[in-house]
């Protein structure tokens, strides 16, 4: 009797999984970071220090149904270490490499034309920031809005705007006494291509 219930249930689940779409993709993005540390004494010309910015390269695996989807993305960047304040912005690119692993849960919120889709997503992100040979690991949140359109029968193009928040990427012992740790945040955009398996 149980087989009469379990077998149809498995068939329905497998049909749902087969009807879902798997995609692998690659993306180039440009990001700008802020926060991480701030001078509380106002005695320095430089009032903020943290990751800089620049290009990032990411690889993704996504699984989507009609309206909802999930995407796992791994990206690598060399944002460096930047100091800012009073019109000064200096970035040291010899340090500050970043590996980011994020999971985005998304839903379709609109469309452009008959086949373009606008999707919004939110999810957790793990950041591994290599600062002078020492890794800082932080868990944060990432949010994104993307426009996707078909390029061919199997390829889809995507333009994505995203933002991120996480605790300061510095440890307490990294900073002088007059500096305090702050939230690290970023914004940026990227363009990518995804292939349907």
C-alpha positions, 0 to 999 in steps of 0.5 A: 500500500505504501508503494502506491503512495511513495512511487507516484510521489517520487515520479512527481518529484523527479518530473519537477526536477527534470522540468527545472533548468540547470545553468552554469555561468561566468560573470565579470563584475566591478565592485566598490567597497566601503566601511571596515574601519573609521577614525573616531578621533578626527585627528588623521587626514585619512578617516577610513580604511578597508578593501578597495575595489576593482574587477571580480570574476565569478562562476555560478551554478543555478537551478530555476523553476518557473518563477523561483530559483537558487544560484551558487556563485564563487568569485575571486577579486583583488580589491586591495587595501584602500585608505580614504578621507578628505578627497584622498583615495589610495589603494595598495593592490599588493594585498587584499585578495578576496574569495567570495562564496554566495547563495542567492534565492531569487524570484521573478519580479517582472519582465521586459518584452516577451522573453526578458526577465527581471529577477530579485535575489537575497542570500548569505555570503562567505568572504575570505579576505587575504590581508597580508597573508592572514585570512579573515573570514566573515559571513554577510548578506548579498542582494541583487537585481538582474535582467536576463534575456535569451541569447540563443536556445541554450545561452542566456545573457545577464546584467546584475546590480548587487550590494553586500553587507558584512561585519568589519573585515578587520580583527580588533588587533589590526587597528590603531586605538583611535580606529573602530571597526565598522560594517563592510559594504559594497555595491557594483554591477556585472555582466555574464553569460549562462549556459543551460545544461 
